[in-house]
């Protein structure tokens, strides 16, 4: 078994709250500086920048888990990851069907652009991506798992846009593959405050919106390689794979 460093919550220029410095090229450059083996691309309610990040990361020998940060009807943020571009595109169609038709105001919320490898703008998303889609957290979880994806409620300790802030607790029957904390609390301290979370797979990621935040916190995965099947086994704690605290 090997240990791989992974920061699985990174926004790009496509997220309105993301810095315009968060181009695929800059993300990969910073990931290399931080010696990350794996990065997760998780823009708000859109997967459209994932392909270019993958292309840049491939040249650098970094694995990308392609995904998205969904805002559910309850305004809970959840990460979802998918193994192939075809599946990612199918989930994008699901997001497009359920994202409200609210026009983005770049001067107020920020630009929502997709850039190519040369950092040229090739698409601008007209609808505001930080709004909640018209699907509940249970519906999002069901769709992610129907497509064979991985479902992780995001930054559950945050005072806004989290399971705890919106629902008051983590539902015991939540079919999550893992749960994410921010870098501002340790796993041990969170479990002390919420003993019912003992035994759950818990990750900590940077939620980077600026290049300097990438890799400021990361996970160590003990597994055979960086493939998606190994990622799933790590979260399940199967066959000796595990998240190293």
MOVENVEN-V249025 format. One record per residue. SS is DSSP state (h for helix, s for strand, l for the rest). OMEGA is omega in whole degrees, 0 to 359 (none if undefined). NEAR is the number of other C-alpha atoms within 10 Angstrom. Layout:
BEGIN
ss->SS omega->OMEGA near->NEAR
ss->SS omega->OMEGA near->NEAR
END
This chain:
BEGIN
ss->l omega->177 near->10
ss->s omega->175 near->11
ss->s omega->182 near->18
ss->s omega->178 near->20
ss->s omega->186 near->20
ss->s omega->170 near->27
ss->s omega->193 near->27
ss->s omega->181 near->29
ss->s omega->184 near->27
ss->s omega->178 near->27
ss->l omega->178 near->30
ss->l omega->176 near->31
ss->l omega->181 near->24
ss->l omega->178 near->30
ss->l omega->183 near->29
ss->l omega->179 near->25
ss->l omega->179 near->19
ss->l omega->178 near->23
ss->l omega->175 near->18
ss->l omega->173 near->18
ss->l omega->183 near->15
ss->l omega->175 near->23
ss->l omega->177 near->28
ss->h omega->181 near->27
ss->h omega->181 near->20
ss->h omega->177 near->17
ss->h omega->181 near->25
ss->h omega->178 near->26
ss->h omega->180 near->16
ss->h omega->177 near->17
ss->h omega->176 near->23
ss->h omega->179 near->17
ss->h omega->182 near->11
ss->l omega->178 near->15
ss->l omega->176 near->14
ss->l omega->176 near->21
ss->l omega->186 near->21
ss->s omega->171 near->24
ss->s omega->174 near->27
ss->s omega->179 near->24
ss->s omega->191 near->30
ss->l omega->176 near->29
ss->l omega->180 near->31
ss->s omega->171 near->27
ss->l omega->177 near->28
ss->l omega->179 near->26
ss->l omega->195 near->23
ss->l omega->178 near->21
ss->l omega->187 near->26
ss->h omega->185 near->24
ss->h omega->183 near->17
ss->h omega->176 near->19
ss->h omega->178 near->26
ss->h omega->180 near->20
ss->h omega->179 near->16
ss->h omega->183 near->20
ss->h omega->179 near->23
ss->h omega->179 near->13
ss->h omega->184 near->9
ss->h omega->181 near->14
ss->l omega->178 near->12
ss->l omega->177 near->21
ss->s omega->176 near->19
ss->s omega->167 near->27
ss->s omega->186 near->26
ss->s omega->185 near->25
ss->s omega->187 near->32
ss->s omega->171 near->30
ss->s omega->183 near->26
ss->s omega->170 near->28
ss->s omega->183 near->27
ss->l omega->181 near->24
ss->l omega->178 near->18
ss->l omega->185 near->17
ss->l omega->170 near->23
ss->l omega->177 near->24
ss->s omega->181 near->25
ss->s omega->175 near->28
ss->s omega->175 near->28
ss->s omega->181 near->26
ss->s omega->183 near->27
ss->s omega->190 near->22
ss->l omega->186 near->18
ss->l omega->177 near->12
ss->h omega->179 near->14
ss->h omega->179 near->10
ss->h omega->178 near->16
ss->h omega->179 near->25
ss->h omega->178 near->15
ss->h omega->178 near->12
ss->h omega->176 near->24
ss->h omega->177 near->18
ss->h omega->176 near->12
ss->h omega->178 near->15
ss->h omega->181 near->20
ss->h omega->180 near->15
ss->h omega->190 near->12
ss->h omega->176 near->16
ss->s omega->181 near->21
ss->l omega->181 near->15
ss->l omega->178 near->14
ss->l omega->185 near->11
ss->s omega->176 near->11
ss->l omega->173 near->19
ss->l omega->186 near->14
ss->h omega->180 near->12
ss->h omega->182 near->7
ss->h omega->187 near->8
ss->h omega->182 near->15
ss->l omega->181 near->18
ss->l omega->179 near->22
ss->l omega->187 near->27
ss->s omega->170 near->21
ss->s omega->180 near->23
ss->s omega->178 near->22
ss->l omega->183 near->18
ss->l omega->180 near->13
ss->l omega->178 near->10
ss->l omega->172 near->14
ss->l omega->178 near->11
ss->s omega->180 near->12
ss->s omega->179 near->9
ss->s omega->172 near->14
ss->s omega->181 near->12
ss->l omega->183 near->17
ss->l omega->183 near->15
ss->s omega->182 near->16
ss->l omega->187 near->23
ss->l omega->185 near->26
ss->l omega->175 near->20
ss->l omega->178 near->19
ss->l omega->173 near->21
ss->s omega->186 near->24
ss->l omega->180 near->18
ss->l omega->179 near->19
ss->l omega->179 near->16
ss->h omega->178 near->22
ss->h omega->178 near->14
ss->h omega->177 near->13
ss->h omega->179 near->23
ss->h omega->182 near->24
ss->h omega->180 near->15
ss->h omega->178 near->15
ss->h omega->182 near->20
ss->h omega->175 near->18
ss->h omega->180 near->9
ss->l omega->178 near->15
ss->l omega->182 near->13
ss->l omega->179 near->23
ss->s omega->188 near->21
ss->s omega->185 near->23
ss->s omega->172 near->23
ss->s omega->189 near->25
ss->l omega->173 near->28
ss->l omega->190 near->28
ss->l omega->178 near->24
ss->l omega->183 near->20
ss->l omega->180 near->16
ss->l omega->178 near->11
ss->l omega->172 near->14
ss->l omega->179 near->20
ss->l omega->176 near->25
ss->h omega->184 near->25
ss->h omega->182 near->17
ss->h omega->186 near->16
ss->h omega->183 near->17
ss->h omega->180 near->13
ss->l omega->182 near->9
ss->l omega->173 near->14
ss->l omega->182 near->18
ss->l omega->183 near->10
ss->l omega->180 near->8
ss->l omega->179 near->6
ss->l omega->182 near->11
ss->l omega->180 near->14
ss->l omega->177 near->17
ss->l omega->177 near->20
ss->s omega->177 near->19
ss->s omega->183 near->23
ss->s omega->171 near->22
ss->s omega->171 near->22
ss->l omega->179 near->18
ss->l omega->186 near->17
ss->l omega->177 near->12
ss->l omega->178 near->12
ss->l omega->176 near->14
ss->h omega->182 near->19
ss->h omega->181 near->12
ss->h omega->180 near->10
ss->h omega->180 near->16
ss->h omega->176 near->15
ss->h omega->180 near->12
ss->h omega->183 near->9
ss->l omega->186 near->12
ss->h omega->180 near->11
ss->h omega->178 near->12
ss->h omega->179 near->16
ss->l omega->181 near->13
ss->l omega->177 near->8
ss->l omega->174 near->14
ss->l omega->184 near->19
ss->s omega->178 near->20
ss->s omega->172 near->27
ss->s omega->183 near->25
ss->l omega->187 near->25
ss->l omega->189 near->22
ss->l omega->188 near->25
ss->s omega->172 near->24
ss->l omega->177 near->22
ss->l omega->182 near->20
ss->h omega->184 near->23
ss->h omega->181 near->13
ss->h omega->182 near->14
ss->l omega->179 near->27
ss->l omega->179 near->26
ss->l omega->168 near->14
ss->l omega->181 near->19
ss->l omega->179 near->22
ss->s omega->169 near->22
ss->s omega->179 near->20
ss->s omega->174 near->25
ss->s omega->184 near->22
ss->s omega->184 near->22
ss->l omega->181 near->15
ss->l omega->185 near->14
ss->l omega->180 near->21
ss->l omega->184 near->14
ss->h omega->177 near->18
ss->h omega->178 near->10
ss->h omega->176 near->19
ss->h omega->180 near->21
ss->h omega->180 near->16
ss->h omega->178 near->17
ss->h omega->182 near->23
ss->h omega->178 near->21
ss->h omega->184 near->17
ss->l omega->185 near->15
ss->l omega->170 near->12
ss->l omega->176 near->10
ss->l omega->177 near->12
ss->l omega->181 near->21
ss->s omega->169 near->20
ss->s omega->182 near->20
ss->s omega->181 near->13
ss->l omega->none near->12
END
